[in-house]
Amino acid sequence: MSVALLMTFSAVSAFAKTKPTVVIIRADWCSACQKLEPTMMDLMKQYGKKINFVMLDVTSEDSTAKSAAKAKSLGFSKFFEANKKMTSTVAVFKNKKQVFSTMKNYSKADYVAAFDKALK
């Protein structure tokens, strides 16, 4: 996924408490992640100002360690530890509470419904 469309680490930290957050667990080698990417890119463009997007990359040991540190600093370490082996997992958090989770789901409509519900 394009790093340019993902919020920077510091920006997410600043807004995580006021906006819903979408956490995506992905890997370069994951075919389901590759299939999901165009949908997520469109949604990031559509919801980027209203929702935080956090990508946790588990492509390699190094990227997994960096993602674990990022998840810990953002308060998502329990979620990451429980799901780090389940690539293409997408979860929505509102006020640090998980309100939606799915895996290998390519339906843009499902994500729109979950995102809109989290924004209410």
C-alpha positions in Angstrom: 0.0 0.0 0.0 1.2 3.5 -0.7 2.8 5.0 2.3 1.8 8.4 1.0 -1.8 7.6 1.6 -1.3 6.2 5.1 -1.2 8.7 7.9 2.1 9.3 9.4 2.8 7.6 12.7 2.8 11.0 14.6 -0.4 12.1 12.9 -2.1 8.9 13.9 -1.0 9.3 17.5 -2.4 12.8 17.5 -5.8 11.8 16.2 -6.3 8.3 17.4 -8.4 9.4 20.4 -10.8 11.6 18.4 -11.2 9.6 15.2 -12.1 5.9 14.5 -9.0 3.9 13.4 -8.8 1.2 10.8 -6.0 -1.3 11.4 -4.9 -3.4 8.5 -2.6 -6.4 8.9 -0.8 -7.1 5.6 2.2 -8.7 4.0 3.8 -8.3 0.5 3.6 -12.1 -0.1 -0.1 -12.3 0.8 -2.3 -12.7 -2.3 -5.4 -11.7 -0.3 -3.7 -8.5 0.7 -2.9 -7.7 -2.9 -6.5 -8.3 -3.9 -7.7 -6.1 -1.0 -5.3 -3.2 -1.7 -7.2 -1.4 -4.5 -10.3 -1.3 -2.3 -8.4 0.0 0.7 -6.6 2.6 -1.4 -10.0 3.9 -2.6 -11.4 3.9 1.0 -8.3 5.7 2.3 -8.9 8.5 -0.3 -12.6 8.6 0.6 -12.3 8.5 4.4 -8.7 9.8 5.0 -9.8 13.0 6.7 -12.4 11.3 8.9 -10.7 8.0 9.9 -7.1 7.1 10.9 -5.6 4.3 8.8 -2.8 2.2 10.4 -1.0 -0.5 8.4 0.8 -3.2 10.3 3.2 -5.0 7.9 4.2 -8.6 8.7 6.1 -9.3 5.5 9.3 -10.1 7.3 10.7 -10.4 10.9 12.0 -6.9 10.7 8.7 -5.4 9.5 6.7 -7.5 12.0 8.9 -6.1 14.9 8.4 -2.6 13.7 4.7 -3.2 13.4 4.6 -4.6 16.9 6.2 -1.5 18.3 3.8 0.7 16.3 0.8 -1.3 17.6 2.1 -1.0 21.2 2.6 2.7 21.0 -1.0 3.2 19.5 -2.6 0.9 22.0 -3.3 -2.0 19.6 -0.8 -4.5 20.8 -3.3 -7.1 22.0 -5.1 -6.9 18.7 -1.8 -7.2 16.8 -0.5 -10.2 18.9 -3.8 -12.0 18.4 -3.9 -11.4 14.6 -0.4 -10.9 13.3 -0.5 -14.3 11.6 -3.8 -13.5 9.9 -2.9 -11.3 6.9 -5.6 -9.3 5.2 -7.3 -8.7 8.5 -9.0 -5.3 8.8 -10.4 -4.0 12.0 -12.2 -0.8 13.0 -11.7 0.7 16.4 -13.7 3.5 18.0 -12.6 4.9 21.3 -10.0 2.1 21.4 -12.9 -0.5 21.3 -13.0 -2.9 18.3 -16.3 -2.4 16.5 -15.6 -4.4 13.3 -13.3 -7.0 12.1 -13.0 -9.1 8.9 -10.5 -11.1 7.0 -10.1 -11.8 3.3 -13.2 -9.6 2.6 -13.1 -7.7 -0.7 -16.5 -6.0 -0.4 -16.2 -2.3 -0.5 -19.8 -2.0 0.7 -19.0 -3.9 3.9 -16.2 -1.5 4.7 -18.3 1.6 3.8 -21.0 0.3 6.2 -18.5 -0.4 9.0 -16.7 3.0 8.5 -19.9 4.9 8.4 -21.2 3.2 11.5 -18.0 4.0 13.4 -18.3 7.7 12.4 -21.8 8.0 14.1 
